[in-house]
Amino acid sequence: MNVEQKKTDEIVFETLPSDELIDYISFKEEYPEEAAAAFTEFCSRFERDILQKAEIYCNKFNYSEVVALEIATCAFARVWKYHSFNKSKAKYPDDIDRSILLWLYPILYTQLIKYGDLNTCAEPDEEDLSIVENIDGLISLTIGDDDIQKKRELKIRLEIIERAMLGLSEKHKIVYLTYKAYENTGKKNLPRSVGKKLRDKLNLVQNSIQVYKKEANDHINNYLKAFNGNR
């Protein structure tokens, strides 16, 4: 869809098909007001179904209605951030709203699993994300500050990794820990703001960081293989 440059008050978002709302959301950098208005309408249109499904999921795991509301909110936040619905792959081309719900349900379930692992599904603001320089930083980013018992358990499991890192340079350690921390939170790629902080702190270009990452992973994997082979 070609998003025309109109004033927001000239667009009747309530009458737009849901896939066009997603199109407007995808142009949030170019048309922030229109995207925000489209997102508001999108949430209003689907919130009842999504909240009901969230409550069904949460009942299976003995979570409260408060948790259901949180994971529903997180699911919509993912729509705002990634807006990856593809109309050409819709399961029901003649019923776009139904197709969008089927697209949303796995996103919602993923937020439930994330909540079970981390006791939250909310993502921090990009500005608040940081690089990780030690094991304690890795634990804090993975678990958070509230669950002390889980942090202790993870600390014990990471002792072998901590010993393996003794053979790495400081730059290798920071690269390894930072990537591992964000992988543990479910991110396939390092957030852009973190990547920039990493390059600035270590004075490395991205290609060099990838080399450091591979060397660190190889070193630790070899250490773990040797350790397990001697048990």
C-alpha positions in Angstrom: 0.0 0.0 0.0 1.2 3.5 -0.8 0.8 5.7 2.3 -0.3 9.1 1.1 0.9 12.1 3.1 -2.4 13.3 4.5 -3.3 15.0 7.7 -4.2 12.5 10.4 -7.6 14.0 10.9 -8.4 13.4 7.2 -8.0 9.6 7.6 -10.9 7.7 9.1 -8.9 4.8 10.6 -12.0 3.2 12.0 -13.1 2.4 8.4 -9.8 1.0 7.1 -9.2 -2.7 6.7 -7.0 -4.1 9.4 -4.1 -5.0 7.1 -4.0 -1.3 6.0 -3.8 -0.3 9.7 -0.7 -2.5 9.9 0.7 -0.8 6.7 0.3 2.6 8.4 2.0 1.2 11.5 4.9 0.1 9.4 5.5 3.7 8.3 5.9 5.0 11.8 9.3 6.6 11.1 7.9 8.6 8.2 4.4 9.2 9.5 4.5 9.0 13.3 1.1 10.6 13.9 -0.7 8.4 11.4 1.0 5.3 12.6 0.1 6.0 16.2 -3.6 6.6 15.3 -3.6 3.4 13.2 -2.1 1.4 16.1 -4.7 2.8 18.5 -7.5 1.6 16.2 -5.7 -1.8 15.7 -5.5 -2.4 19.4 -9.1 -1.4 19.9 -10.2 -3.7 17.1 -8.5 -6.8 18.4 -8.0 -6.3 22.1 -11.1 -8.2 23.2 -10.2 -11.4 21.2 -6.6 -11.1 22.2 -7.4 -10.6 25.9 -9.8 -13.6 25.9 -7.1 -15.8 24.3 -4.5 -14.5 26.8 -6.8 -15.5 29.7 -7.3 -19.0 28.2 -3.5 -19.4 27.9 -3.0 -18.1 31.4 -5.6 -20.4 32.9 -3.6 -23.4 31.6 -0.5 -22.1 33.5 -2.4 -20.9 36.6 -1.6 -17.3 35.9 -3.9 -14.5 36.9 -5.9 -12.1 34.8 -3.3 -9.5 35.5 -0.7 -11.6 33.7 -3.1 -12.1 30.9 -3.4 -8.4 30.5 0.4 -8.0 30.6 1.1 -10.6 27.9 -1.7 -9.1 25.7 -0.1 -5.7 26.1 3.3 -7.2 25.2 1.8 -8.9 22.1 0.5 -5.5 20.8 3.8 -3.9 21.6 5.4 -6.5 19.2 3.0 -5.5 16.5 4.0 -1.9 16.9 7.7 -2.8 16.8 7.8 -5.4 14.1 4.4 -5.3 12.2 5.3 -8.4 10.2 1.9 -9.5 8.9 2.0 -10.5 5.3 -1.4 -10.3 3.5 -0.2 -12.5 0.6 0.4 -15.3 3.1 -3.0 -14.9 4.9 -4.6 -18.2 5.8 -8.0 -16.7 5.0 -7.6 -14.1 2.2 -11.4 -13.4 2.3 -11.3 -12.8 6.1 -8.3 -10.6 6.9 -9.3 -10.0 10.6 -9.5 -13.8 11.2 -6.1 -14.2 9.5 -4.6 -11.4 11.6 -5.9 -13.1 14.8 -4.2 -16.4 13.7 -1.0 -14.4 13.2 -1.4 -12.7 16.6 -2.0 -15.9 18.6 1.6 -17.3 18.3 3.0 -13.9 19.2 0.8 -13.9 22.3 1.9 -17.4 23.3 5.5 -16.4 22.9 5.0 -13.6 25.3 3.5 -16.1 27.8 6.5 -18.3 27.5 8.8 -15.3 27.9 6.8 -14.3 31.0 7.3 -17.8 32.5 11.1 -17.6 31.9 11.7 -14.0 32.9 8.7 -13.1 35.1 8.0 -10.3 32.6 7.4 -9.9 28.9 8.0 -6.2 28.6 11.1 -5.1 26.7 13.2 -2.2 28.1 13.6 1.0 26.1 16.5 1.0 23.6 18.1 3.8 25.5 18.2 1.7 28.7 19.9 -1.2 27.0 23.6 -1.7 27.9 26.6 -3.8 27.1 27.5 -6.6 29.5 31.0 -6.7 31.0 30.8 -9.5 33.6 28.8 -12.6 34.7 26.8 -10.6 37.1 25.7 -8.3 34.3 24.7 -11.3 32.2 22.6 -12.6 35.1 20.9 -9.3 35.8 19.9 -8.9 32.1 18.7 -12.5 31.9 16.8 -12.8 35.1 16.2 -9.2 36.3 16.7 -7.9 39.8 13.6 -9.2 41.6 14.1 -13.0 41.6 17.1 -13.5 43.8 16.7 -17.3 44.0 16.8 -17.7 40.2 19.8 -15.4 40.0 21.7 -17.6 42.5 20.8 -20.7 40.5 22.0 -19.2 37.3 25.2 -17.9 38.9 26.0 -21.5 39.9 25.4 -22.8 36.4 27.6 -20.1 34.9 30.6 -20.8 37.1 32.1 -23.1 34.4 31.7 -20.3 31.8 33.3 -17.9 34.2 36.3 -20.2 34.5 36.5 -20.7 30.7 36.6 -16.9 30.2 39.8 -16.6 32.2 41.7 -17.4 29.0 40.0 -14.6 27.0 41.0 -11.0 26.6 38.8 -8.3 28.1 37.4 -7.4 24.6 36.6 -11.0 23.9 34.8 -11.3 27.3 32.7 -8.2 26.7 31.7 -9.3 23.2 30.8 -12.8 24.3 28.8 -11.7 27.4 26.9 -9.0 25.6 25.8 -11.3 22.8 25.0 -14.1 25.2 22.9 -11.9 27.4 20.7 -10.7 24.6 20.4 -14.2 23.2 19.1 -15.3 26.6 16.4 -12.7 26.4 15.2 -14.1 23.1 16.8 -11.6 20.7 18.2 -13.1 17.6 20.2 -10.0 16.8 21.9 -7.5 19.1 19.8 -4.3 19.5 21.2 -1.5 17.3 21.9 0.8 20.3 23.8 -1.9 22.0 25.8 -2.7 18.9 26.8 0.9 18.7 27.8 1.1 22.3 29.9 -2.0 21.9 31.7 -0.7 18.8 32.3 2.7 20.6 33.6 1.1 23.8 35.9 -1.4 22.2 36.9 0.8 19.3 36.1 -1.9 16.8 34.2 -2.1 13.5 31.3 -4.6 13.3 33.3 -7.1 11.2 36.0 -7.2 13.9 33.4 -7.7 16.6 32.1 -10.7 14.7 35.6 -12.1 14.7 35.9 -11.6 18.4 32.6 -13.2 18.9 33.6 -16.3 17.0 36.9 -16.6 18.7 35.3 -16.3 22.1 32.6 -18.9 21.3 35.2 -21.3 19.9 37.4 -20.9 23.0 34.5 -21.5 25.4 33.1 -24.4 23.4 36.5 -26.1 23.3 36.9 -25.5 27.1 33.5 -27.1 27.8 34.2 -30.1 25.5 37.5 -30.7 27.3 35.9 -30.2 30.7 33.1 -32.7 30.0 35.5 -35.1 28.4 37.5 -35.2 31.6 34.5 -35.9 33.9 
